[in-house]
Amino acid sequence: MTRTTPAGTPLGDEFHVYDTSLRDGAQREGISYSVTDKIAVARLLDSLGVGFIEGGWPGALPKDTEFFQRAAAGELELRHAALVAFGSTRRAGAQAHEDPQVRALLDSQAPVVTLVAKSDRRHIERALRTDVAENCAMVADTVRFLVGEGRRVFLDAEHFFDGYAFDPDTSLRVLEAAAGAGADVVVLCDTNGGQLPTQLAETVTEVVARTGFRAGIHCQDDTGCAVANTVAAAQAGATHVQCTANGYGERAGNADLFPVIGNLATKLDMPVLPEGRLAELSRVSHAIAEIANLAPDTHQAYVGTSTFAHKAGLHASAIKVDPELYNHIDPARVGNGMRVLVTEMAGRASLELKGAEFGMDLSDSPEAVTGAVRRVKELEARGWSFEAADASLELLLRREVAAAEGEQAPPDAPFELESYRVLLDHAQDGSVVSEATVKVHVGEERVIATAEGNGPVNALDAALRKALVPHLPWVESVELADYKVRILTDTHGTEAVTRVLIESRDGDQEWTTVGVHGSIVEASWLALCDALAFKAMRRDAVASHNS
């Protein structure tokens, strides 16, 4: 039998971080993990250092049964966490050792079992259609049987807070049945997600005082308070918190594992992860989002890419003096980083901080900073946005510095445009093909190239590459990774102004450029030119450094 306690966590078995992403989190609309996905998520959670990983409901779902079979066969080796199987108590009127569902929990070979049981008298009588005495017998018999088989058992008391408010004696009888039969933790579940922190904390305090049982907490997010409720429960005496990665779960979701850990570790000084693992919070969050095939929440507390991003010039001025003035923690503690966003709200401090990110010391270039601030505000008033286009912003800053200091500025592109033309051919069979022709000067040579594409921008990009690659072979390594278009003004129809963001990559790095124009093709062309200009500038910098 594998271990039943967390390994490598400073608090050991005194405080549990319990993850239920693979069961409760998988109930989120749009998530469908394969067994291979589940194993990958479990490995990530274990690498973070959570204490318990609930793998699913063996016997109820074929994929979950297979997951535990593959885990038992050695495909999932956990360094920090104990593996948990989830299931229900025996049926009313049955024997625990004969119940197929209970046997499936044993067959999973998971060392820890979490049982779910009704703790609200209304649910016991109306949903289970039995009485409180038989419900408590179902709990006690199942816990006692599993403990006798060498399993560590936790009890999820479903609908506990609603049930306790309606009939506290019944809810406590269910807890007593579990604890008396050998359950290590009784988990108080806000199944409907309707609790608020103050009332929930009062209930947890009262239950712990009345029973002396080890209490856990499981919160849904229907009021938007799941994280706050979980932290409040921990402050009130709960020593076991159940969460899901990124708050995934049915309806509004569950308590988000990452902000819960962030709050416990950085605000309450509780070392709930193994030494050095807190800095993995952001990486694990984003990796699990990728496996779930969901875009990471950029504004997610602690781990979102925008969580430590500052936009207002007033903020930037303070951050320049001391980053702690506007960051509630050092972002590096949770594996995140601070960013300064440059927009029409930007001031001198914003651009100086942004320049520092690019390796530029602008403190001795006041004229360049003044010119850059003016230029950014002018462009943003016309629809340009540099928040997500760092490459275009760096080009702008370096051009302003060069102009102020009388030096050679980065060119608009590593070629000179003579003209380009894009045609659209709509054939009788309904097919649409775009054709683009570019005429450019590369060095002393005039080059003309034509190419087709599945759209005007694709055709233009193909024609430009065809013209440049024989003369600038490095262009072939630049790949268009993403393309976003947004209509900016309130003017409808063909007069609308278009903003294009292009994300490029070359195997070593990624960068984003922006273009704005009344024509989507010209906006795309401007962004394409910036993309190649940025790459050329970086190549020149590397060559200069190596020489």
PyMOL commands that set and color helices and strands:
alter all, ss='L'
color gray80, all
select helices_A, chain A and resi 12-14+25-27+35-48+62-75+96-98+100-107+121-126+132-148+160-166+168-180+197-211+226-235+245-247+257-266+278-291+313-321+323-325+331-334+348-357+366-381+390-405+456-468+473-477+493-495+520-546
alter helices_A, ss='H'
color red, helices_A
select strands_A, chain A and resi 16-19+52-56+82-88+112-118+152-158+185-190+215-219+240-243+309-310+339-340+416-426+432-442+445-453+479-487+498-505+510-517
alter strands_A, ss='S'
color yellow, strands_A
deselect
rebuild
show_as cartoon
